Amino acid sequence: MSLNVVLSIVVCTHNRADDALECLRVLHEQIDYATSEVILVDSASSPVQQQHLQSGVARLERPLYLRLEQAGLSLARNAALARCKGEWIAFVDDDAVPDPNWYEKLLLVLRRAPGDWGAIGGRIVPIFPASGPPDLEPRWKRYLSINDTVGSRDCTAKFELIAANSCFRRAALDAVSGFPTELGRSKASLLSGEDVLVMWRIRRLGWKIWYDGSFCVGHKIPNERLTKSWVRARAYWEGISAIRMARLLDDRVRVRFVLKAAMATPVLAILSVLMPKGNEWDLRFWYDLGVVIESFGFGSKSSGT
């Protein structure tokens, strides 16, 4: 590992070349390449998108372009991890737009980070469509990867880190062998939980997890994610992800968790009909449905609702 590289910044993308290149350009204006590096991982984008990405990276000159022929977010992150030289590795979503002082603020956090900090999550504010911000409830906001709280605090006991704007100590990721390929987005799948599983694993090894709102990104929210059909599918897949994560953790509380979801699902189905003005009961129903279906094998494990 090169001693002079403090921070490796990774952007993974699949068929969102315009967004990814905008993110890279914003980062490029801030980065001190003497102590940091930027890696763009092209996760099996189409040939047209691939050419667009390669041309855009070539114009910026300094970022490293890494191409994978198999799609998958965890695969992309692990491929970047194998190439990174930094003591810290930051992950920024391809549809995120870092604040102009993102890099400077993150470095300040890293310089004062104690040796037992394994991961740090940053602030994520939404960039809504031109139609303006809708009135979203907490669960829907969470599914949109929004964490717009300010301040800094230890969140080891209750995770607040969202991978769209996150930074992991290289030693912590190496200790848990990176991101689990059994989880994470892949093409149209809304499977998630890979970042949460990593946090569980590094916490078990004694690492602490921190939240600091000083380094911030804007996160683009497309119109499709403001529809009930999308957020229901997202909640459903979150339930599937929770069970797959529990299996990987060999979590002994999983039986009680599944039984609770199985008993609650019929009640939530009724509440979601009786309380149509709110989305919380509805999303809890779809989440629990995903838990039940994944646990008992009532449906396909590889497709959405």
C-alpha positions in Angstrom: 0.0 0.0 0.0 1.3 3.4 -1.0 2.0 5.4 2.2 1.2 8.8 0.6 -2.4 7.9 -0.4 -4.7 8.8 2.5 -8.1 8.5 0.7 -9.4 6.4 -2.1 -12.7 7.6 -3.5 -14.9 5.1 -5.4 -17.8 5.7 -7.6 -19.6 2.6 -8.9 -22.0 2.9 -11.8 -24.3 0.8 -14.1 -25.8 2.5 -17.1 -25.9 6.0 -15.5 -22.9 7.5 -17.4 -24.2 11.1 -17.3 -24.8 11.0 -13.5 -21.5 9.3 -12.8 -19.5 11.7 -14.9 -21.2 14.7 -13.2 -20.2 13.2 -9.8 -16.6 12.7 -11.1 -16.3 16.3 -12.4 -17.4 17.7 -9.0 -14.9 15.5 -7.2 -12.2 16.3 -9.7 -12.4 20.0 -8.9 -11.7 19.3 -5.2 -9.3 16.4 -5.1 -5.6 16.7 -4.1 -4.3 13.8 -6.2 -1.0 13.9 -4.3 -2.7 12.3 -1.3 -6.0 10.9 -2.8 -7.2 8.9 -5.8 -10.5 8.5 -7.6 -11.7 5.2 -9.1 -14.7 4.8 -11.3 -16.0 1.2 -11.5 -18.1 0.5 -14.6 -20.3 -2.4 -13.5 -21.2 -4.0 -16.9 -22.8 -0.9 -18.5 -24.0 -1.2 -22.0 -21.5 -0.6 -24.9 -22.8 2.9 -25.5 -22.7 3.8 -21.8 -19.2 2.3 -21.5 -17.9 4.4 -24.4 -19.4 7.5 -22.8 -17.8 6.7 -19.5 -14.4 6.0 -21.0 -14.4 9.3 -23.0 -15.5 11.3 -19.9 -12.8 9.8 -17.7 -10.1 10.3 -20.4 -11.0 14.0 -20.4 -10.5 14.3 -16.7 -7.2 12.3 -17.0 -6.6 11.5 -13.3 -9.5 9.2 -12.3 -8.9 5.5 -12.8 -11.5 3.6 -15.0 -12.2 0.0 -14.0 -14.5 -2.1 -16.1 -16.3 -5.2 -15.0 -18.2 -7.6 -17.3 -20.6 -8.8 -14.5 -23.0 -6.4 -12.9 -23.4 -6.2 -9.2 -22.7 -3.4 -6.6 -20.8 -5.6 -4.1 -18.7 -7.0 -7.0 -17.9 -3.5 -8.1 -17.0 -2.3 -4.6 -14.8 -5.3 -4.0 -13.0 -4.8 -7.4 -12.3 -1.3 -6.3 -11.1 -2.4 -2.9 -8.5 -4.7 -4.6 -7.1 -1.7 -6.5 -7.4 1.0 -3.8 -4.2 2.4 -2.2 -5.7 4.5 0.5 -5.9 4.0 4.2 -9.5 5.1 4.0 -12.0 4.3 1.2 -14.9 6.6 0.5 -17.9 5.4 -1.5 -20.1 7.9 -3.3 -23.2 6.9 -5.3 -23.1 7.7 -9.0 -26.2 9.8 -8.8 -24.8 11.8 -5.9 -23.4 15.3 -6.2 -20.8 16.1 -3.5 -20.9 19.5 -1.9 -18.0 21.8 -3.1 -16.3 21.4 0.2 -17.0 17.6 0.5 -13.4 16.5 0.2 -12.0 19.2 2.6 -14.6 18.4 5.2 -14.1 14.6 4.9 -10.3 15.0 5.3 -10.8 17.0 8.5 -13.0 14.2 9.9 -10.4 11.6 9.0 -7.5 13.5 10.5 -9.2 13.4 13.9 -10.6 9.9 13.6 -9.4 7.6 16.5 -7.8 4.4 15.6 -10.9 2.3 16.5 -13.2 4.1 14.0 -14.0 1.6 11.3 -16.6 3.5 9.3 -18.0 7.0 9.0 -21.3 8.0 7.3 -21.9 11.5 5.9 -25.0 13.6 5.3 -27.2 12.9 2.3 -29.8 15.5 1.2 -32.3 14.9 -1.5 -32.2 16.6 -4.9 -35.9 16.3 -5.9 -37.3 16.6 -9.5 -38.4 20.1 -10.7 -41.9 19.4 -9.5 -40.6 20.0 -6.0 -40.3 18.0 -2.7 -43.2 15.8 -1.8 -44.3 15.1 1.8 -42.5 11.9 2.6 -42.7 9.9 5.8 -39.6 8.6 7.6 -39.6 5.1 6.2 -39.9 6.3 2.6 -37.1 8.8 3.1 -34.9 6.0 4.5 -35.6 3.9 1.4 -34.5 6.9 -0.8 -31.1 6.9 1.1 -31.8 10.3 2.7 -30.1 11.2 6.0 -30.2 14.9 6.3 -29.5 15.2 10.0 -26.8 17.5 11.2 -24.1 17.1 13.9 -21.8 14.2 14.6 -22.2 11.2 17.0 -21.2 7.6 17.7 -23.7 5.4 15.8 -22.1 2.0 16.6 -25.2 0.9 18.5 -27.7 2.2 16.0 -26.3 2.5 12.5 -26.8 5.8 10.7 -24.3 5.3 7.9 -25.8 5.1 4.4 -23.3 3.9 1.8 -24.3 6.6 -0.8 -21.9 8.8 1.2 -19.7 6.7 3.4 -16.1 6.1 4.3 -14.5 2.9 5.6 -11.1 2.3 7.1 -9.3 -0.1 4.7 -8.2 -2.3 7.6 -11.8 -2.8 8.7 -13.0 -3.8 5.3 -10.0 -6.2 4.9 -10.9 -7.8 8.2 -14.3 -8.7 7.0 -13.3 -9.6 3.4 -15.1 -6.7 1.9 -18.7 -6.6 0.8 -20.9 -9.7 0.6 -21.7 -10.6 -3.0 -24.9 -12.4 -1.8 -26.3 -8.9 -1.2 -26.3 -5.6 -3.0 -27.9 -4.2 -6.1 -27.5 -6.0 -9.4 -29.2 -4.6 -12.5 -32.9 -4.3 -11.8 -32.8 -6.0 -8.4 -33.5 -3.9 -5.4 -31.7 -6.2 -3.1 -29.7 -4.3 -0.5 -28.1 -4.7 3.0 -24.5 -5.3 2.0 -23.3 -2.1 3.7 -25.4 -3.0 6.9 -23.9 -6.5 7.0 -20.4 -5.0 6.7 -21.2 -2.7 9.7 -22.5 -5.7 11.7 -19.3 -7.6 11.0 -16.8 -4.8 11.7 -18.7 -4.0 14.9 -18.3 -7.6 16.1 -14.6 -7.1 15.7 -14.6 -4.1 17.9 -14.6 -1.3 15.4 -16.7 1.8 16.0 -19.0 3.5 13.5 -19.5 7.2 13.4 -21.8 9.7 11.7 -20.7 13.2 10.8 -22.9 15.6 8.9 -20.2 18.0 7.9 -19.3 16.1 4.6 -22.4 16.2 2.5 -23.7 15.1 -0.9 -26.9 15.8 -2.7 -28.7 12.6 -3.9 -30.8 12.8 -7.1 -34.3 11.4 -6.6 -36.0 10.4 -9.9 -39.7 10.7 -10.3 -40.1 6.9 -10.4 -38.9 6.6 -6.8 -41.6 8.9 -5.7 -44.3 6.4 -6.8 -46.0 4.0 -4.5 -45.2 1.1 -6.8 -41.4 1.8 -6.5 -41.3 2.3 -2.7 -43.5 -0.8 -2.1 -41.0 -2.9 -4.2 -38.2 -1.3 -2.3 -39.8 -2.2 1.1 -40.5 -5.7 -0.1 -36.8 -6.2 -1.2 -35.7 -4.7 2.1 -37.5 -7.6 3.9 -35.8 -10.1 1.6 -32.5 -8.4 2.3 -33.0 -8.6 6.1 -33.5 -12.3 6.0 -30.5 -13.0 3.7 -28.4 -10.8 6.0 -29.5 -12.7 9.1 -28.6 -16.0 7.4 -25.1 -14.7 6.6 -24.7 -13.4 10.2 -25.9 -16.8 11.6 -28.3 -14.7 13.7 -30.1 -16.8 16.3 -32.8 -14.2 16.8 -34.0 -14.8 13.2 -36.7 -17.3 14.2 -38.4 -14.8 16.5 -38.0 -12.1 13.9 -39.7 -14.2 11.2 -42.5 -15.4 13.4 -43.2 -11.8 14.4 -43.4 -10.7 10.8 -45.6 -13.7 9.9 -48.1 -12.8 12.6 -48.0 -9.0 11.8 -48.4 -9.3 8.0 -52.2 -9.9 8.0 -52.8 -7.1 10.5 -50.6 -4.7 8.5 -52.5 -5.7 5.3 -55.7 -4.6 7.0 -54.2 -1.4 8.4 -52.7 -0.5 5.0 -56.3 -0.6 3.5 -58.0 1.2 6.4 -55.4 4.0 6.6 -54.8 4.9 2.9 -53.6 8.5 3.6 -50.4 7.3 5.3 -47.6 5.1 3.9 -46.0 3.7 7.0 -48.4 0.8 7.6 -48.4 0.0 3.9 -44.6 -0.1 3.7 -44.3 -2.1 6.9 -46.7 -4.6 5.3 -44.6 -4.9 2.1 -41.4 -5.2 4.2 -42.9 -8.0 6.4 -44.2 -9.7 3.2 -40.7 -9.8 1.9 -39.5 -11.3 5.2 -42.1 -14.0 5.1 -41.7 -14.9 1.4 -37.9 -15.1 1.7 -38.1 -17.1 4.9 -40.6 -19.7 3.9 -39.9 -19.8 0.1 -43.4 -18.9 -1.0 -42.1 -17.1 -4.1 -39.2 -16.5 -6.3 -36.0 -15.3 -4.5 -34.7 -13.5 -7.5 -37.5 -11.2 -8.7 -39.5 -8.4 -7.3 -43.2 -7.9 -6.7 
